Amino acid sequence: MIKTEKKINIITLGCSKNLVDSEQLAAKLEENNYKISHNSEIFDFEIAIVNTCGFINDAKEESINTIIELTNAKNNSKLETIIVFGCLSERYMNELKEELPEVDVFFGNYNIDQILEYLNKTNNKQKYTRIFDSPGHYAYLKIAEGCNRNCSFCAIPLFKGKYISRNMEDILDEASYLASIGVKELILIAQDLCYYGYDKNKTFELPELVENLAKIDGIEWIRLHYLYPFLFPERLLDIIAENPKVCKYIDIPLQHISDKVLKSMNRGGTKEQTIQLLNRIRKKIPEAVIRTTMLVGHPEESKYEYDELLGFIKEQRFERLGVFTYSAEEGTRSFYNYKDEITEEVKNERAEKIMEIQQQISYELNSAKIGKIFKVLIDRIEGEFYIGRTEFDSVEVDNDVIIKSENILNIGEFYNVKITGFDDFELYGTVI
Ligand code: SF4
């Protein structure tokens, strides 16, 4: 009889790239007979593993507070061991060791072998297994680690290192495996998808990768997250336009539009180039939904540049938009070159104003969907409603389609849904 090992709770903070690492780690631990939970709030586990985020101040605080909560629980619950790894740990290992001696071990960036070795376990089963922290019909697929851009505000390359593309064959193998276990939607992620292949072969290979992924039976949607706007692989637009499996969803973080701010951010492109790219996208793929993120409160953003950004957002009417406030991160060029003199209050006001504008834009765009029919993938059930998404909506960040149905719908299946209602960031519909 196989001996069941202790219970482990894996707590994942930060982005979808961390989620992939945690899902793979969970599978390896389960193969070693541990009982796994993801993000459990009930302290019914002996080992806690925290996958941290070290991106900006808010994320760092969240990671540290989580660890402190666990160290407090060590005295009054079953919890025996705390293992910490990930971006924050990579970035501040020495400080964390000093400040949080109750943590049993800190590791840096994800390294499955280190963690298994610490637990006296081995890594000898199937290469791509995962325990999803999701229903399993969509999966994030990481195609690279690190980043070779040098955005002056960004600390990520400091702790994630240079861009390393995974081998295309390896990615295709993993995607085939995911399809074989029921994944229908692949969500490609990396710090920068567009750079894929260039570090190894001096050619941008994302178009080829996407075309190959689309040939895999069982995969119905391929969604691309984080397409850097400058040195954009143009052939990708043709593939998105023509290949029905590739979602007409373009996630392109622009960060700003003022030339002065773009330059100080060291983004490597201009306002003119940005507008030209957006025009090409709109022309080639008129039905495309564009998602972007903006960064407000950079030290070089005066009221003038901020107003320029507001005007641009109103003019472009992005279908999806998120906004961050600037965080002065030690080690970055912006940290050393500029004084962070814009108050948090002003930064937050700037962000809120943008989201107010975006809310109105999203409301208007959603109103135009009434009566239209969309192919919807059902993600989950909430109370008496089925919750799904169209190809124009990614997981967690975009519109849900909320469906009331007399008939039973299957999670992970596609249905044609007629839109009957809407609000700012949600759609309501019925299956036809
Ligand atoms: S592209 Fe720029 S913002 Fe994104 S991870 Fe790389 S350096 Fe950071």
Boltz pocket constraint, residues with backbone or C-beta under 6 A from the ligand:
constraints:
  - pocket:
      binder: B
      contacts: [[A, 147], [A, 148], [A, 149], [A, 150], [A, 151], [A, 154], [A, 155], [A, 156], [A, 157], [A, 191], [A, 192], [A, 228]]
      max_distance: 6.0
